[in-house]
Amino acid sequence: MKYIVQYLLALVVIVFSTVFTWYEGSEIRNNHWEWEYSAFFSNLFTNELTTSADISQLDHFIYAAKFKPLFPTLLIVSLSYVLMLSGYLLSKQNKRNLIIIQCSFGILYLLLGLTISDSPTLGGKYLTTVFIILCIANFIVAIMVFLKLKKDRKIIYSSI
């Protein structure tokens, strides 16, 4: 029951932050000078952006992340929490798999943080910090699980 409540709370935060991120990012439609730098998906799918109708909905999230990072940060943290909780629940019985999952997420967050670390925008700096913190958190969880697994094995072997 406690996991259901955690999932529901995280999903409420995800929905809330997604809607606000999308809304704040819709400002890109009015800032045509930013289309070249923040309309990544639109530039990927179309040859030339000529009107605001050419802007992809996904570009709203990039723009919001760059210039208004509060709700994108909430979105990333809540999604990460759901992923960590899911990894824990799926691997609760197999600690080795849990360690692998946590290390994999840690590496993913490290790569994401390094990818956007050169960003000159405020949002890029915030999200780099968030990704590095999430990376460290995942590695700490992996280390704690590893140490517990090692301790449990010592107890088993010393009692034999």
MOWO-V639886 format. One record per pair of residues at least 12 apart in sequence whose ideal C-beta (glycine too) atoms are under 8 Angstrom apart, sorted by the first residue. I is the first residue (numbers start at 1). J is the second residue. Records with the same first field share a line. If there is no record, write none. Layout:
BEGIN
I: J ; J
END
This chain:
BEGIN
3: 85 ; 89
6: 81 ; 85
7: 82 ; 85
10: 78 ; 81 ; 82 ; 85
11: 82
13: 74 ; 75 ; 78
14: 75 ; 78 ; 79 ; 82
16: 74
17: 71 ; 72 ; 74 ; 75 ; 78
18: 75
20: 71
21: 60 ; 61 ; 64 ; 65 ; 71 ; 72 ; 75
22: 57 ; 60 ; 61 ; 64
23: 60
24: 60 ; 63 ; 64 ; 68 ; 71
25: 59 ; 60 ; 61 ; 62 ; 63 ; 64 ; 65 ; 68
26: 60
27: 63 ; 64 ; 67 ; 68
28: 55 ; 59 ; 60 ; 63
29: 52 ; 55
30: 52
31: 63
32: 49 ; 52
34: 63
35: 49 ; 55
38: 59 ; 62 ; 63 ; 66
39: 55 ; 56 ; 59 ; 62 ; 63
40: 58 ; 59 ; 62
41: 56 ; 58 ; 59 ; 62
42: 54 ; 55 ; 56 ; 59
64: 123
65: 123 ; 124 ; 127
66: 119 ; 121 ; 123 ; 124
67: 121 ; 122 ; 123
68: 123
69: 122 ; 123 ; 126 ; 127
72: 123 ; 127
73: 126 ; 127 ; 130
76: 127 ; 130 ; 131 ; 134
77: 130 ; 134
80: 105 ; 109 ; 134
83: 105
84: 102 ; 105 ; 138 ; 141
87: 101 ; 102 ; 105
95: 145 ; 146 ; 148 ; 149
96: 149
98: 142 ; 145
99: 142 ; 145 ; 146 ; 149
102: 138 ; 139 ; 141 ; 142 ; 145
103: 138 ; 139 ; 142
105: 134 ; 138
106: 134 ; 135 ; 136 ; 138 ; 139 ; 142
107: 135
109: 131 ; 132 ; 134 ; 135 ; 138
110: 131 ; 132 ; 135
112: 131
113: 127 ; 128 ; 129 ; 130 ; 131 ; 132 ; 135
116: 128 ; 131
END
